Amino acid sequence: MSFRLGRTKLFVGYEVVAAITAVLILDRENRIICCILAALLHELGHLLLMRRFHVPVRAVSLRLFDVLIEADAPADFRADVWITLGGVSMNFLCAALSAPFSRNLLLANLALGCFNLLPVMSLDGGHLLYLLLSRRFLPKTCVIIQKSVTLLLLVPLMTAGILMLFRSGYNYSLLAISLYLTAVLILK
């Protein structure tokens, strides 16, 4: 489904609508709903700072495992750093505000905010690492360093995911996330 909001084209995949419908029916403890809300608030943080720094957003695509924001490049380094940190800042703000009311929302926002700060490609921390490296190195060198750091972090992350799965017998979330991030690394 796609529609326009002002000058911005919005796309929501049908799989997202189906997944949210299933979650609304099956998630009795509202844990997954809180995770989805934390992810949407995260992206809203980026969008608000893009607006603050006058960065035009052409399109926002919401897919099952990805949100893609198509926008012009920020005018300067400072704006790019703030926009990059906008998502995690929103998560930490929402965690603080939701603490007295919802433990699930608090934990979802804290987990998403902290996880996104990891210096791994396709996460905000990875983009921040690239921005900082780009102040000193050529883009090709920045990408090599960024991929190396990502690989160095994904190996222990995947190992921890496997150990967590074997110990719990059912918790595969960290393993799934590390496999997803590995796939992104390989495909880029």
C-alpha positions as CSV (number, residue, x, y, z in Angstrom):
1,M,0.0,0.0,0.0
2,S,1.3,3.4,-0.8
3,F,0.0,6.9,-0.3
4,R,1.3,10.4,0.1
5,L,1.6,12.6,3.2
6,G,2.5,16.0,1.9
7,R,5.5,15.6,-0.3
8,T,6.5,12.3,1.2
9,K,5.6,9.0,-0.3
10,L,4.7,6.4,2.3
11,F,4.8,2.7,1.6
12,V,3.6,-0.1,4.0
13,G,4.1,-3.6,2.9
14,Y,1.1,-6.0,3.1
15,E,3.3,-8.4,5.1
16,V,3.6,-5.6,7.7
17,V,-0.2,-5.3,8.0
18,A,-0.6,-9.1,8.2
19,A,2.1,-9.4,10.9
20,I,0.7,-6.6,13.0
21,T,-2.8,-8.1,12.7
22,A,-1.4,-11.5,13.8
23,V,0.4,-9.8,16.7
24,L,-2.7,-8.0,17.9
25,I,-4.5,-11.3,18.0
26,L,-1.8,-13.5,19.5
27,D,0.3,-11.2,21.7
28,R,-1.5,-11.4,25.0
29,E,1.3,-9.8,27.1
30,N,1.8,-6.9,24.6
31,R,5.5,-7.5,24.4
32,I,5.7,-7.6,20.6
33,I,3.4,-4.6,20.3
34,C,5.8,-2.7,22.6
35,C,8.7,-3.7,20.4
36,I,6.9,-2.5,17.3
37,L,6.0,0.7,19.0
38,A,9.6,1.2,20.1
39,A,10.8,0.7,16.5
40,L,8.2,3.2,15.1
41,L,9.2,5.7,17.8
42,H,12.8,5.2,16.8
43,E,12.2,6.0,13.2
44,L,10.0,9.0,14.3
45,G,13.1,10.3,16.1
46,H,15.1,10.2,12.9
47,L,12.3,11.9,11.0
48,L,11.8,14.7,13.6
49,L,15.5,15.6,13.4
50,M,15.5,15.5,9.6
51,R,12.7,18.0,9.8
52,R,14.6,20.1,12.4
53,F,17.6,20.2,10.1
54,H,15.5,20.9,7.0
55,V,16.4,17.6,5.3
56,P,13.6,16.8,2.8
57,V,12.2,13.2,3.1
58,R,11.1,11.8,-0.3
59,A,9.8,8.4,0.9
60,V,9.4,6.1,3.9
61,S,9.0,2.4,3.2
62,L,7.9,0.1,6.0
63,R,8.7,-3.5,5.4
64,L,8.6,-6.5,7.7
65,F,12.3,-6.3,8.8
66,D,13.3,-2.9,7.6
67,V,12.3,0.7,7.5
68,L,13.9,2.7,4.7
69,I,13.9,6.5,4.8
70,E,14.8,8.1,1.5
71,A,16.0,11.6,2.0
72,D,18.6,14.1,0.8
73,A,21.9,14.1,2.5
74,P,22.2,16.4,5.5
75,A,23.9,19.7,4.9
76,D,26.8,19.1,7.3
77,F,28.5,16.6,9.6
78,R,26.8,17.9,12.8
79,A,23.3,17.6,11.3
80,D,24.1,14.0,10.1
81,V,25.3,13.0,13.6
82,W,22.2,14.5,15.3
83,I,19.9,12.8,12.8
84,T,21.7,9.5,13.3
85,L,21.3,9.8,17.0
86,G,17.7,10.9,16.8
87,G,16.3,7.3,16.8
88,V,18.2,6.1,19.9
89,S,17.5,9.4,21.7
90,M,13.8,9.0,21.1
91,N,14.1,5.4,22.4
92,F,15.8,6.6,25.6
93,L,13.4,9.4,26.1
94,C,10.4,7.1,25.7
95,A,12.0,4.6,28.0
96,A,12.3,7.3,30.7
97,L,8.7,8.5,30.1
98,S,7.2,5.0,30.1
99,A,9.1,3.6,33.1
100,P,6.3,4.3,35.6
101,F,3.6,2.9,33.3
102,S,4.8,0.0,31.2
103,R,7.7,-2.3,32.0
104,N,7.4,-3.9,28.5
105,L,7.6,-0.5,26.8
106,L,10.5,0.6,29.0
107,L,12.5,-2.6,28.2
108,A,11.7,-2.5,24.5
109,N,12.9,1.1,24.1
110,L,16.0,0.5,26.2
111,A,16.9,-2.7,24.3
112,L,16.3,-1.1,20.9
113,G,18.2,2.1,21.8
114,C,21.3,0.2,23.2
115,F,21.3,-2.3,20.4
116,N,21.2,0.4,17.7
117,L,24.3,2.0,19.2
118,L,26.4,-1.1,18.3
119,P,28.9,-0.1,15.6
120,V,27.5,-2.6,13.1
121,M,26.6,-1.8,9.5
122,S,23.0,-1.0,9.0
123,L,22.6,0.1,12.6
124,D,22.8,3.7,13.8
125,G,26.1,3.0,15.6
126,G,27.6,1.7,12.3
127,H,26.5,4.8,10.5
128,L,28.0,6.9,13.4
129,L,31.2,5.0,13.1
130,Y,31.3,5.7,9.4
131,L,30.7,9.4,10.0
132,L,33.5,9.6,12.5
133,L,35.9,7.7,10.3
134,S,35.0,9.9,7.3
135,R,36.5,12.9,9.0
136,R,40.0,11.3,8.7
137,F,39.8,8.6,6.0
138,L,38.7,8.1,2.4
139,P,35.3,6.5,1.9
140,K,36.7,3.2,0.7
141,T,38.9,2.9,3.9
142,C,35.9,3.8,6.0
143,V,33.8,1.0,4.5
144,I,36.7,-1.5,5.1
145,I,37.0,-0.5,8.7
146,Q,33.3,-0.5,9.2
147,K,32.9,-4.0,7.7
148,S,35.8,-5.3,9.9
149,V,34.3,-3.9,13.1
150,T,30.9,-5.3,12.1
151,L,32.4,-8.8,11.6
152,L,34.4,-8.6,14.8
153,L,31.1,-7.8,16.7
154,L,28.9,-10.2,14.9
155,V,31.0,-13.3,15.7
156,P,30.6,-13.0,19.5
157,L,27.0,-11.8,19.1
158,M,26.1,-14.9,17.1
159,T,28.0,-17.1,19.6
160,A,26.0,-15.5,22.4
161,G,22.8,-16.1,20.4
162,I,23.6,-19.8,19.9
163,L,24.5,-20.2,23.7
164,M,21.2,-18.4,24.6
165,L,19.2,-20.7,22.4
166,F,20.8,-23.9,23.8
167,R,20.4,-22.7,27.4
168,S,16.8,-21.6,27.1
169,G,15.7,-24.0,24.5
170,Y,13.4,-21.4,22.9
171,N,15.0,-17.9,22.9
172,Y,16.3,-17.5,19.3
173,S,16.0,-13.7,19.1
174,L,19.7,-12.8,19.4
175,L,20.7,-15.5,17.0
176,A,18.1,-14.4,14.5
177,I,19.2,-10.7,14.7
178,S,22.8,-11.6,14.3
179,L,22.0,-13.8,11.3
180,Y,20.0,-10.9,9.8
181,L,22.9,-8.5,10.3
182,T,25.3,-11.0,8.8
183,A,23.1,-11.3,5.8
184,V,23.0,-7.5,5.4
185,L,26.8,-7.4,5.7
186,I,27.2,-10.0,3.0
187,L,24.7,-8.5,0.6
188,K,26.1,-4.9,0.8
